[in-house]
């Protein structure tokens, strides 16, 4: 019985994705990471012999196919898909444009859908699992993040629907609703200056019941084998506040 797994992690060159990739690799699994920037991808690959990867756009249908094909070429199977790549912006309604809205939904909704579809035959063969990385704001409203929040709400509903659809195939689908995490997303994905990011971090700490931002975690273990269609909040209690 094969103990090591083959795991794909999108957005695997920083933050939550990189932390998950390294933990999978250190536990003896093979990990394929993708991201848009070659430098961080190469740095992540260099950190562990069990990690491979390539530059890919999470919203590209062709890149989704290439990601699955490359992983299978390397290791012959896919056991788990972690849809971690995300896009977002502080985007008040008055500033919303079609292009900015499409950019967010392309990465957060279209991308996971394309990759899960491309991986489906291989996940069926291994009775594998899909983990979608959502956000506290997928179920908690917040001013100025409406389109990001809506895209994460859509991802959570995809999780539930896919769980029902794929259960007969032995494929489990769950999501992690991550709260504010020390991942570099504010200056990266959100495009804020370091000063703006620091101010928002202080505001978030004041609102989080546990009084601090989180550190990356992952949802994948034998203990979750009877778990599907669930959205697990890991947010220091922010969703309750």
N, C-alpha and C positions, 0 to 999 in steps of 0.2 A: 504494500500500500504506500503510495507516494505521500510523503509528509510535507515536502516543500511545495509552495504554491507559486503560481505566476500571476503577478499583480500589475495592472496598469494604473498609473496615477497621473491624471492631467493636472497641469499647473504644479508640477512636481519639483520645481526648481527653487521654491521659496516657501516660507511660512508653513501653514498646515500641511500642504502637499509634500514639501521636502521632509518635514518631521515624520510624516507617515511613511514615506518612501524609505527613509533611513531605518526606521523601526522594523518595517517588513524585511529589509535586507539583512539587518543584524540578527533577525530570528531565523535566517537561513532561506528565505524566499527569494525568488528572482523578481526584479522590479523593473518595469519600463516606464520612464517618465517622459512627459512632453511639456513644452512651454514655447513661448514665442521668441525668447531671447537666447541665442546660442551660448553666450558666456555663462550665465547661471546654469544652463543645462549641463555644460561641460564640467562645471565645478561640482555639481551634484553627482555626476557619474564618477568623478575622480575620488569621491569620498568613500565609495564601497565597491568591491569587485562584483557584487551581485546586482548592481544597477547599470542599466543601459538606457538609451533614450534618443530622442531626436527633436528637432524644432518642428512644431506643428501649431496650426491655428485651430483652437477648439471649436470654432464655428464653421469649419470647412468640411464638406462631405468627402472630398478627396483625401484630406489629411486624416479623417476618421478611418477610412479604409486602409490607408498606408500604416497608421498606427497599429491596427489589428494585424495586418499582414506581416509587419516587421517583427512584432512580438511572437507571432506563431512561427515565423522563420527561425527566430533565435531559440525558442524553447518549446515549440510544438503544442502549446496549449494556452488557454486563458482561464484562470480560476476566479479572478476578482477584478472588477472595474471600479475605480474610485473617481467619480466625476467631481473633481475639486476645482478646476479652473473656473474663475469667476470674473465678471466685469461689473462695475458700478460707478456711480457718480453722485455727488450732491447735486441734485437737479430739481430745483423748484419748478412748479408747473409753468410759471411765466417764462422760464428759460428753455422749456422742452422743445426739441426739434425732432423731426422724423428720424434723422440719422443717429442722434444720440440714443433715442429709445430703441431703435433697431440694434445698435451696437450692444446694448445691455442684454436684450432678449436673445440675440444670436449666440452669445457665449453661455448664458445661464439657462436657457431653455432648449434652443435648437442644438447646441453642441452636445449636451448629454444625450439627447434623443438620437442624434446621428451615430454617436459612438456606441451607445447601448445596442442599437439596431445592428451595427456592423459586427459587434462582439457576440451577438445572440447565438449563432450556431456553435461557437466555441464554449460559451457559458452553459449551453444546454448539454454539451458533451461531458462537462466536468461537474454539472449540477452546482454551478458557481453562484456568485453573489455580486450585486451592484450596491455601492454606497454612494449616495448623492450628498454633497456638502451644501447645506442650506444655510440659513441665518436666523437669528432671533427675529429679525424683521420680516421673515416670511410669514409670521403670524402675529407680530406686534407692530401696530402702525407707528410711523414716525414722520414728522414733517420734513420735507426736503429730500426724502429718499423713496418717493412713491413708486417710481418705475423699477428701481432695484428691488424694493420690497415685493412688488407685484411679480417680478420674475422669480423670486425665491418662493413665493406662495405657489406659483405654477409648478416649480420643481418639486415641492412637497406633494402636490396633488398627482404629479406624474409618478412619484414614488409609490403612492397608494394604489394607483391604477395599474402600474406595472406589476406590483406585488400580486394582485389578483390575477392578472393575465398570465404571469409567468410561473405561478405556483405549480400548475400541473406539469411544468417542465422541470421542476425541482430547483428553480432559480429563485433566490431570495433577494428582495430589494428593500433597503432601509435608507434613512437619511439621518445625518447629524446636523442639527440646527445650532451652529456655532455662534456664540456671542462675541463681543469685542475681544480679539485675540492678538497677541504680539506676533504679527505676521508681516508687517511692512505694507499692508494693504492700503493704509491711508495715504501714504506718499506714492505708492505704486498704482494700484487699481483706481483709487479715488482721485489721484492727481493733486493732492494737497502739498503745500510747502511744509517743511519740517516744523515751522512755528505753528501753522494751522493744525497740523496733526497733533502736536503736543497739547494744544488747547482743547481739542476734542477728546483726547485721552483723559485729561483731567475731568472733563464733564462726564464722561462715561464712568469713571471710577466713582464719582459722587452718586451715580444712579444705580450702580450694581450693588445688590444687597451684600455680597461677599467682599465688596470694597476693593476689588482689583480686576485687571484684565486677565484673560486666560492665557494658557499656553497650549500649543497644539496637542490634540489627542487623536486617537483613531477608533473606529468601530469595526472590528473584525476579529473574531475568535471563535473557537469551537463552542463556547458558551452561548453564542447567538444563533445556533443552528435551528432553533425553533422560533425564530424571530423574523417576521417579515411585515412590510407595510407600515413600519413604525418610523416616527420622526422623533429622535432623541435630542432633547435640548441640553446643551452643555454651555451654559451662559452665566454662571454665578448668580442665578436667580433674576437676571434682568427681565426675562419674560413675565415675571410675576409683579414687577414694580410698576 
